[in-house]
Amino acid sequence: RGVLVVCHASVCSSFSAAMFRISLLLALVVAFVGPAAAFLPKAPTPLGGRQVQLNGWLDKAFANEDIATPDRTASGLSGGTPKPSVDIIVCGKKVKGIPGQQMRVVVQAARAPIKFDCGNGKCGTCTSLVNGKKVPLCKFAVPKTGPVKIEKLR
């Protein structure tokens, strides 16, 4: 049982004309665009010794900056030399603090199970053992020397 396909003359001629137009369009695209390598992404190039091309309108904006050698004295957003840190052990978790920093911030950053209620030391909720002494942590600051060991009192 074969299938007989009958093509009307006007349908066959319009189909072949459409195929001719598509192949002609494809040939023109390849001729003007170039080889298939033009469609592949380019490999990234390192900026090490290369100058950035600014196309004329920003050429002098960064003329006094040397991008190849960054400033090593700047650290973070505030700049300057890094501040000294103190080792703190909060309920068995080792963290670092900056001398003078509020101990409440350090304890909350360590996610220790110490509660803070009033914030001024009157309620006694945050009272903990700091190096063996009872201290309200909301009024306590990180000392200049360490290490500091904090244990939950309640």
Number of C-alpha atoms within 10 A of each C-alpha: 3 4 5 6 6 7 9 8 8 8 10 12 12 11 11 11 11 12 12 12 12 12 11 11 12 11 11 12 12 11 10 8 10 11 10 8 8 9 9 7 7 8 6 6 7 7 10 9 8 9 9 8 8 10 7 7 7 10 11 9 9 9 9 7 9 9 13 11 8 9 10 9 10 12 12 9 6 8 11 11 11 11 9 11 16 17 16 23 20 23 16 12 13 12 16 18 23 19 17 11 14 17 22 21 14 20 23 14 10 18 12 16 13 19 17 18 12 12 15 13 17 13 12 17 18 25 23 19 17 19 14 11 11 15 18 22 28 23 15 15 17 22 17 14 12 16 13 19 17 24 20 16 13 11
